[in-house]
């Protein structure tokens, strides 16, 4: 079942935990843009290693949580790399350098290089995203978007409510399946999706009424959790920018 990540006190009080989510989000976007500009597997591997090291040291992310978040995504990255290795157009090019033959598949040096570069970029993206999720509280991210990024409140908090509703949808699906089982109907059926859609619409309607009752989007509001810029933002922004520059340059 999908559940939001609960950060420990050590993660929230760490340097990355105290950094503004907008700074971390901006650095993540800058790193992704930098990864898109290189075809060399070296810089993505360097950035992936730096992201994991930052999460373990200055983010105080437990190694078990980091491995748990990375494992399924690493399997997806390996699958993408394998598919590009086996079905690359370079394997059918007679002029390409052949490395091996595996049954009906011809593996060339050009295909292996492209697959390795793609796998390295996916690994870097996965590492950055996992560390960001393991050091950023969703509510604090939305507060930063509203207070520092000037994002409309109805959109920001509505997105937060939608994110927090994902576990509820999973619970609704289990409830619907139990109800069908009580009536003697077993197995999967498309009608489950219809019932799940109806319950999702009801939850969305209740959320809209609750936000209207609290006057979201009607004017200036006070903040329960004020977020201000501080020295951790400067340190993380400078360090992250230097890391990106060194990875791409060296």
C-alpha positions in Angstrom: 0.0 0.0 0.0 1.3 3.4 -0.9 1.9 5.6 2.2 3.5 9.1 2.6 7.0 9.0 3.9 7.2 9.8 7.6 10.5 11.7 8.4 12.2 11.0 11.7 13.3 13.9 14.0 16.9 13.4 12.8 15.9 13.8 9.2 13.9 16.9 9.8 16.6 18.5 12.0 19.4 17.7 9.6 21.0 20.2 7.2 19.0 19.0 4.3 15.9 18.8 6.4 16.2 22.4 7.5 16.9 23.6 3.9 14.0 25.2 2.1 12.3 22.7 -0.2 12.4 25.3 -3.0 16.2 25.3 -2.8 16.3 21.5 -3.0 13.7 21.4 -5.8 15.7 24.1 -7.8 18.9 22.1 -7.4 17.2 18.9 -8.4 15.9 20.6 -11.6 19.3 22.1 -12.3 20.9 18.6 -11.9 18.4 17.1 -14.3 19.0 19.8 -16.9 22.8 19.1 -16.5 22.2 15.4 -17.0 20.3 16.0 -20.2 23.2 17.9 -21.6 25.8 15.1 -21.4 26.0 11.7 -23.0 28.9 10.5 -20.9 28.1 8.1 -18.1 30.7 9.6 -15.8 28.9 12.8 -14.6 25.6 11.0 -13.8 27.5 8.4 -11.7 29.3 11.2 -9.9 26.0 13.0 -9.2 24.3 9.8 -8.1 27.1 9.1 -5.6 27.1 12.6 -4.3 23.3 12.5 -3.8 23.4 9.3 -1.9 26.3 10.4 0.2 24.5 13.7 1.0 21.4 11.8 2.0 23.3 9.6 4.4 25.6 12.3 5.9 23.9 15.7 6.0 20.4 14.3 5.5 20.6 11.7 8.2 18.6 9.3 6.1 18.7 5.7 7.5 20.5 3.4 5.1 17.5 1.0 5.3 15.1 3.6 4.2 17.4 4.8 1.4 17.8 1.2 0.1 14.1 0.6 0.3 13.4 3.7 -1.7 16.0 3.0 -4.3 15.5 -0.7 -4.8 12.4 -0.8 -7.0 13.6 2.2 -9.0 17.0 0.6 -9.6 15.2 -2.5 -11.0 13.3 -0.2 -13.4 16.6 1.5 -14.4 18.2 -1.8 -15.1 15.3 -2.9 -17.2 15.4 0.2 -19.3 19.2 -0.2 -19.8 18.8 -3.9 -20.8 16.0 -3.1 -23.3 18.1 -0.4 -24.9 21.1 -2.7 -25.0 19.3 -5.6 -26.7 17.0 -3.6 -29.1 19.3 -0.7 -30.0 19.4 0.3 -33.6 23.2 0.2 -33.4 23.0 -3.6 -33.1 21.7 -3.9 -36.7 24.4 -1.7 -38.1 27.1 -3.8 -40.0 29.7 -1.0 -39.4 29.2 -1.1 -35.6 31.8 -3.0 -33.5 30.4 -6.3 -32.3 31.1 -7.3 -28.7 29.1 -10.5 -28.3 26.2 -12.6 -29.6 23.5 -13.8 -27.2 21.2 -16.2 -29.1 19.5 -14.1 -31.8 20.8 -10.8 -30.3 23.9 -9.0 -31.6 25.5 -6.7 -29.0 27.7 -3.9 -30.3 30.0 -1.5 -28.6 27.9 1.5 -29.6 24.7 0.0 -28.1 26.5 -0.9 -24.9 27.9 2.6 -24.6 24.4 4.2 -25.1 22.8 1.8 -22.7 25.4 2.5 -20.0 24.9 6.3 -20.4 21.2 6.0 -20.2 21.4 3.7 -17.1 23.7 6.2 -15.5 21.3 9.1 -16.1 18.4 7.1 -14.8 20.4 6.1 -11.7 21.3 9.8 -11.0 17.6 10.9 -11.4 16.4 8.1 -9.1 19.1 8.9 -6.5 18.3 12.6 -6.5 14.6 12.0 -6.3 14.8 9.5 -3.5 17.1 11.7 -1.4 14.7 14.7 -2.0 11.7 12.6 -0.9 13.5 11.2 2.2 14.5 14.7 3.4 11.5 16.8 2.5 8.2 16.8 4.4 5.3 17.1 1.8 3.5 19.7 4.0 6.6 21.8 4.4 7.1 21.6 0.6 3.6 23.0 0.0 4.1 25.7 2.7 7.3 26.7 0.9 5.6 26.8 -2.5 2.9 29.1 -1.1 5.0 31.3 1.1 8.3 31.6 -0.9 7.2 30.5 -4.4 3.9 32.5 -4.4 2.0 29.4 -5.7 -1.8 29.8 -5.4 -3.0 28.2 -2.1 -5.9 26.3 -3.7 -3.7 24.6 -6.2 -0.8 23.9 -3.7 -2.9 22.5 -0.8 -5.2 20.7 -3.2 -2.2 18.9 -4.7 -1.1 18.0 -1.1 -4.6 16.7 -0.3 -4.5 14.6 -3.5 -1.1 13.2 -2.5 -2.3 12.3 0.9 -5.5 10.7 -0.6 -3.5 8.0 -2.4 -3.4 5.7 0.7 -7.1 6.3 1.1 -7.8 5.1 -2.4 -5.9 2.0 -1.7 -8.0 1.4 1.4 -11.2 2.0 -0.6 -10.1 -0.6 -3.1 -9.6 -3.1 -0.3 -13.0 -2.2 1.1 -14.7 -2.7 -2.3 -13.1 -6.1 -2.8 -14.1 -7.2 0.7 -17.7 -6.1 0.0 -17.8 -8.1 -3.2 -16.3 -11.1 -1.4 -19.1 -10.9 1.2 -21.7 -11.0 -1.6 -20.0 -14.2 -2.9 -18.2 -12.5 -5.8 -14.5 -13.2 -6.0 -11.7 -12.1 -8.4 -10.9 -8.9 -10.2 -13.7 -7.1 -12.1 -13.7 -3.7 -14.0 -16.7 -2.7 -11.8 -14.1 -2.2 -9.0 -12.7 0.7 -11.0 -16.1 2.3 -11.3 -16.7 2.0 -7.6 -13.2 3.4 -6.9 -13.9 6.3 -9.2 -17.2 7.1 -7.4 -15.5 7.1 -4.0 -12.7 9.3 -5.4 -15.2 11.8 -6.7 -17.0 11.9 -3.3 -13.6 12.5 -1.5 -12.8 15.3 -3.9 -16.2 16.9 -3.4 -15.7 16.8 0.4 -12.3 18.3 0.0 -13.6 21.1 -2.2 -16.3 21.9 0.4 -13.8 21.9 3.2 -11.4 24.2 1.4 -14.3 26.6 0.6 -15.3 26.6 4.2 -11.8 27.6 5.2 -11.8 30.4 2.6 -8.9 29.1 0.6 -8.0 31.5 -2.2 -10.2 34.3 -0.9 -7.4 36.6 0.2 -4.4 36.9 2.5 -4.1 34.2 5.2 -2.0 33.8 8.3 0.6 31.0 8.3 0.8 28.3 11.0 4.2 27.1 9.9 6.2 30.1 8.6 9.2 29.3 6.4 12.1 31.8 6.1 15.3 31.8 4.2 18.4 30.9 6.2 22.0 29.9 6.1 21.3 26.2 5.3 19.7 27.4 2.0 22.9 29.3 1.0 25.2 26.4 2.0 23.2 23.8 0.1 22.6 26.0 -2.9 26.3 26.8 -3.3 27.5 23.2 -2.6 25.0 21.7 -5.0 25.8 24.1 -7.8 29.6 23.5 -7.4 28.9 19.7 -7.4 27.1 20.0 -10.7 29.8 22.1 -12.2 32.6 19.8 -11.1 30.7 16.7 -12.3 30.2 18.1 -15.7 33.7 19.7 -16.0 35.8 16.9 -14.6 
